[in-house]
Amino acid sequence: MSDSLGSGPATVPVRPPRTTLRQRLAELRGPTVAPHPLDARALAALAANPGCRRRALLDGAGVDKAALATALGSPAPFGQSQFAFMRGNAFEAKVKADGGAELIRLVAERLGGGAPPAPGEVLVPDLAAAGPEGRVARTALALREATAAGAWALLDHPLLALEVAGSSAYLEPDAVVVRPDGRWTVVEIKSFPMIDGAADAAKVGAAARQSAVYALALEAVAGRTEGAEVADRVLLVCPKDFSNLPAASVVDVRKQLSVTRRQLARLTRIEEIADALPESVTFDVGRCSGAELTSAVEAVRAAYAPECLAACELAFHCRSAARAEGAVETLGRGVRGDLGGLTTVGAVLAAARGEAGDPADPAVATLRRAAALRAQALAEGARRAPGSEGRGSEARASEGRAPKGPGSEGPGPAREAAAPEGRGPAPEAAAPEVASSCR
């Protein structure tokens, strides 16, 4: 109809082809930069701070945060030494020697599932394949075959996939043991010692959070495998005391599983974060200057907390920025939660002084009450200070006076004459005083 009216054919605006998420993440990382793998430790730290959009985007894009922190001038001072790597690898090889006989014995002893198999009866499937997708498929096939066989099986460094915020993360646990009853158990091998049957609580907690991430990834495979079930207890294997002999402990990860599942579900999808950034933003360390990288990093909102210092390579950069802004997050999550709508240290001090803030706000009322108590304590201390100082001076003066003997009013002219000039009293004169003090 529009052609008959002489208006010509309708023009349809040509839209540019939409960039796929994989391509967009490659542009953020740098087209020539290989993606940095996202491991279970990073996922556990990400689940502990789901509000940090900066870490979610950088981890999803595969950006090397350690190299980025160094380029920003705030390098992360933590890491594992080569000696620790070598010692850990040697201990892991010892645990898995002889087809995993010792490891299977520890699993059967600690978790049950039947009598330990005889040497050579443990299935150890070959998990080699081309590319991460191939290794993930090969791992899933090996898990299904071992479950169907109803025998003991040891999967050495299987590769699992877990979708996190719209992006796939590939995870590689130390080992997964399939028991004859169809249960899959995550095995975490660590090089820190287990002394008298107990290990460092903080390190055990970190290992439990990592194992929970592996168990989540296994649940996706177990849901498609008949007769399979992922155990909610994992086996932690560490050196016994100060030797190189393996010792095992069972760790219940039900709490870590529920927390990690809930926190990962709260993560903002990576494509939403990437779409909110300008097209020119990139984190290519080799191509951008320090100022450009700083601008790119600050374009993504972070959620800093003091706990980040032990888990994120960019924590020192984020802490410096938070301090410069006077953010209360630098004081800890607990303090931040108690302060409510007061987000800066300046606002907190102003509310405490009565210069700002709603008096009906419980946080403001508490701050003003604390400020009043502090002022009262300082005033009381200042009021008592002159009297206490006078008493102290009087006491020091009395200690400096020589003790008076009976019938004597002090050192007479004869005693002063007996003492040579510039010296104290004669030794025989001081001796009775010392003796009396000793009595």
C-alpha positions, 0 to 999 in steps of 0.5 A: 500500500505504501508503494501505491501512495508514492512513499517508496519502500519502507526502510528497515534500520540495519542493526550491527550483529550482536557480539557473542558473549565469548567474543566479548569476553575475549575483547575484555581479556585481550584478543591475543591473551589466553584465558586464565583458568577459573579454579575451585579456589577462585569460585569459592572466593567468588561465592563468599563475596557474590556482590563483587561484580568486578571479580565476577567479570574478571574471572568470567573473562579469564583475566590474569588478576595477578598480572593486572594487579602488578600493572596497576601498581598493587601486586599481590604478595601471596602465592605458593612457593616452588618448594611447596608445589614440589612437596605437594606433587610428591605427596600426591604421587605417593598417595596415588601410587600402585593404582591408588591402593592406599587412597582406596584403603583410606576411603573404605576405612573412613567412609565405608562402602564395602571391603577394600578391593584387592590390588589390581581390582580398582578401575583407573580409567584413562581420562585423556581427551582433546580440549576441555570439552573433550575431557569433560565428556570423557570424565562423564562417560568414565563416571557412568561406566564405573557406576554401572560396573558396581566396582571401585574406581579412581578418577585421577584429576577428572575435569568437570564443568560448572556454569557460573554467572552464565559462563562455563568454569572447568574444575579439576579435583585431585581425585574422585572415587566411585564406590560399589554402592554408586556414591561418588566421593571427592578426595582433596589432597593437601600438603599441610600436616595433620598433627595428632589427627587435627589440621589447621582449622582455616586451611581445612575450611578453605579445603571444604569450600573448594570441595563443595564446588567440586561436589556441585559440579559432580551433581550435574553429572550425577543427575544424568547417571542412573544409580549415582549419588554425590556424597556430602562428605569428602575425604581430606588427605594430608601428611601425618604429623611431620612425615610423608605418610598419608592420613585421612579425615572426613569433612562434612560439606553440607553447609558449604554446599548449601551456602555455595549453591545459594551464593553462586545463584545470586551472582549477576550474569556476566553478560549483564555486567559486560553489556553495561561497560563501554565498548572501549573497555579492555583489561589487556595488560600488554596493550594498555597503560597503567592509567587505562587499566585503572580506568577500566577496572574502576568502571566495574563496581567492586565489593571490598571487604578485609577478607578479600586480602587473603583470596583476591589478587586485586584486594590491595588495589581495591583497598586503596580505592576504598580508603581514598573514598573513606568507605566504611567497608574497610572496617569489615562487613560487620561494621558496615552492616551495623552502620546502615545507610552511613557509607563513609567514615566522614558521614559516620563522624558527622553523625556522631558529632550531631552535624548530620543524620536522622536522630531516629536512626538507630545507628545515628543514635548509637553513634551519638551516645558513644560520642557522648560517653567518650567525651564524658570519659575524657572530661573525667580524665582531664579533671582527675589529671592535676590531682593525680599529677600532684600526688605523684610529684609529692611521692617522688619528692618524699622518695628523694629525701634521705631517711631520718635517723632517731634524734637526727634532723638530717645530715649535719655539718660533720657528715657533710664535711666527712664526705669528699667534694663531689661524692656521696656519703662515706661508705661506713655512713651508708652501711647502717641505712642499707642494712636497715632496709634489708631487714 
